[in-house]
């Protein structure tokens, strides 16, 4: 890894919670890395999987998504549950195309948690520094990595359809979501409908 490596981190922050936490962090003069570039979104649920792949396609070393705590979304649609599902799927997809899934990070930060935001960002930066620039883990050139990213990006509409039809959970609770995405049913759905299709593409 280059000794002068300065990671490029892109952050999608929910307007109502995590962005407020980041703002409080700055006002309170808590120290966190200067390498993150922030995009403010009205809800973390508006972060499309295509945005994540596009960021990596453009050489971003880490993508951070910050939203409201589960069950505390500003909107009735509870977009943070949606982004929770999306991130679990994307982590599997990243692993399949040989990008370390830890490069994608999802955290819940309220507007009053400035210290928490600083702690998370410092820990996340250290993790990215440890991993090195994007592509270090794949043992292949960037052209080959970008080809795999493009291949995965082409499946995003299909992946959204699979998520809507087979991965929606009736019970909206943190425990139910964590249990589903850590369980065998999710692993089987992903393998049968996404992993195998990507391998055949």
C-alpha positions in Angstrom: 0.0 0.0 0.0 1.3 3.5 -0.8 2.7 5.2 2.3 1.0 8.5 1.2 -2.4 6.9 0.6 -5.2 9.4 1.2 -8.5 7.5 1.0 -11.4 8.9 -1.0 -14.6 8.4 1.0 -18.0 9.3 -0.2 -20.7 9.8 2.4 -24.5 9.8 1.9 -26.0 11.4 5.0 -29.7 11.6 5.9 -30.8 15.3 6.2 -32.8 14.8 9.4 -30.3 12.8 11.5 -26.8 11.9 10.4 -26.2 15.2 8.6 -27.2 17.0 11.8 -24.9 14.7 13.7 -22.0 15.6 11.3 -22.9 19.3 11.6 -22.9 19.1 15.4 -19.6 17.3 15.2 -18.1 20.2 13.3 -19.6 22.9 15.5 -18.3 21.1 18.6 -14.9 20.8 17.0 -14.7 17.1 17.3 -12.0 15.7 15.1 -12.8 13.4 12.2 -11.0 12.6 8.9 -10.9 15.3 6.2 -11.2 12.7 3.4 -15.0 12.3 3.4 -17.0 14.1 0.8 -20.7 14.4 1.8 -23.8 14.2 -0.2 -26.9 15.2 1.8 -30.0 13.1 1.0 -33.5 13.6 2.3 -33.6 10.0 3.5 -31.1 7.2 3.6 -33.6 5.1 1.8 -33.1 7.2 -1.3 -29.5 5.9 -1.8 -29.8 3.7 -4.8 -27.5 0.6 -5.2 -26.4 2.1 -8.5 -25.0 5.0 -6.6 -22.7 2.7 -4.6 -21.4 0.9 -7.7 -21.0 4.2 -9.6 -18.8 5.5 -6.7 -16.6 2.5 -6.8 -16.5 2.6 -10.6 -15.1 6.2 -10.2 -12.3 5.1 -7.8 -13.9 5.9 -4.4 -12.2 3.8 -1.7 -15.1 3.7 0.7 -18.9 4.5 0.7 -20.5 5.5 3.9 -24.3 5.7 4.4 -25.6 7.4 7.5 -29.3 7.3 8.5 -31.8 7.7 11.3 -31.9 5.0 13.9 -34.3 2.2 13.0 -37.8 3.0 14.1 -36.9 6.7 14.2 -37.2 7.5 10.5 -38.6 11.0 9.6 -40.9 9.5 7.0 -43.7 7.0 7.2 -42.1 4.9 4.6 -39.3 4.1 7.0 -36.6 4.4 4.4 -33.9 3.3 6.8 -35.3 -0.2 6.7 -35.1 -0.1 3.0 -31.5 1.0 3.0 -30.7 -1.7 5.6 -32.0 -4.3 3.2 -30.1 -2.8 0.2 -26.8 -2.7 2.1 -27.0 -6.4 3.1 -27.6 -7.3 -0.6 -24.9 -4.9 -1.8 -22.3 -6.4 0.6 -22.9 -9.8 -0.8 -22.7 -8.4 -4.3 -19.4 -6.6 -3.6 -17.9 -9.7 -2.2 -18.9 -11.6 -5.3 -17.2 -9.0 -7.6 -14.1 -9.1 -5.3 -14.5 -5.8 -3.5 -14.1 -6.0 0.2 -17.7 -5.5 1.6 -16.3 -3.5 4.5 -15.7 -0.7 2.1 -19.5 -0.1 2.3 -20.5 1.1 5.7 -24.0 1.7 7.1 -24.5 3.4 10.5 -27.4 5.1 12.4 -26.5 8.5 13.8 -29.0 11.0 15.3 -28.7 14.7 15.0 -27.5 14.9 18.7 -24.8 12.3 18.3 -21.9 14.4 17.1 -19.3 12.5 19.2 -20.7 9.2 17.8 -20.3 10.5 14.3 -16.7 11.4 14.9 -15.9 8.1 16.5 -17.5 6.1 13.6 -15.7 8.2 10.9 -12.3 7.8 12.6 -12.8 4.1 12.9 -14.0 3.8 9.3 -11.1 5.8 8.0 -8.7 3.5 9.8 -10.3 0.5 8.3 -10.0 2.0 4.8 -6.4 2.9 5.4 -5.8 -0.7 6.5 -7.4 -2.1 3.3 -5.6 0.3 1.0 -6.8 1.8 -2.3 -9.7 0.2 -4.1 -8.6 -2.8 -6.0 -5.9 -3.9 -3.6 -7.9 -7.0 -2.5 -8.9 -8.2 -5.9 -5.4 -9.1 -7.2 -6.4 -7.8 -10.6 -6.0 -4.5 -12.5 -8.6 -1.7 -12.4 -9.8 -2.5 -15.9 -10.8 -6.0 -14.8 -12.4 -4.7 -11.6 -14.4 -2.0 -13.5 -15.6 -4.7 -15.9 -17.0 -6.7 -12.9 -18.6 -3.5 -11.5 -20.3 -2.8 -14.8 -21.5 -6.3 -15.0 -23.1 -6.0 -11.5 -24.5 -2.6 -12.3 -26.4 -4.1 -15.2 -28.3 -6.3 -12.8 -29.5 -3.6 -10.4 -33.0 -3.4 -11.8 -33.3 -7.2 -11.5 -31.9 -7.1 -8.0 -34.5 -4.5 -6.9 -37.2 -6.8 -8.3 -35.9 -9.8 -6.3 -35.7 -7.6 -3.2 -39.3 -6.4 -3.6 -40.7 -9.9 -4.4 -38.7 -12.1 -2.1 -36.9 -10.2 0.6 -39.6 -7.9 2.0 -40.2 -8.7 5.7 -43.7 -8.2 7.2 -42.4 -7.4 10.7 -40.7 -4.0 10.7 -38.3 -4.4 13.6 -34.5 -4.3 13.9 -34.5 -7.8 15.3 -36.6 -9.3 12.5 -34.4 -7.6 9.8 -31.1 -8.7 11.4 -32.4 -12.2 11.8 -33.6 -12.5 8.2 -30.4 -11.1 6.6 -28.2 -13.3 8.8 -30.2 -16.4 8.1 -30.2 -19.2 5.6 -33.3 -18.0 3.7 -31.7 -14.8 2.6 -28.5 -16.7 1.7 -30.5 -19.1 -0.5 -32.5 -16.4 -2.2 -29.3 -14.4 -3.0 -27.5 -17.5 -4.3 -30.4 -18.8 -6.4 -31.6 -15.5 -7.9 -28.6 -13.1 -7.8 -25.3 -14.9 -7.4 -26.1 -17.5 -10.1 -27.5 -14.9 -12.5 -24.4 -12.7 -12.2 -22.2 -15.7 -12.8 -24.1 -16.6 -15.9 -24.0 -13.0 -17.2 
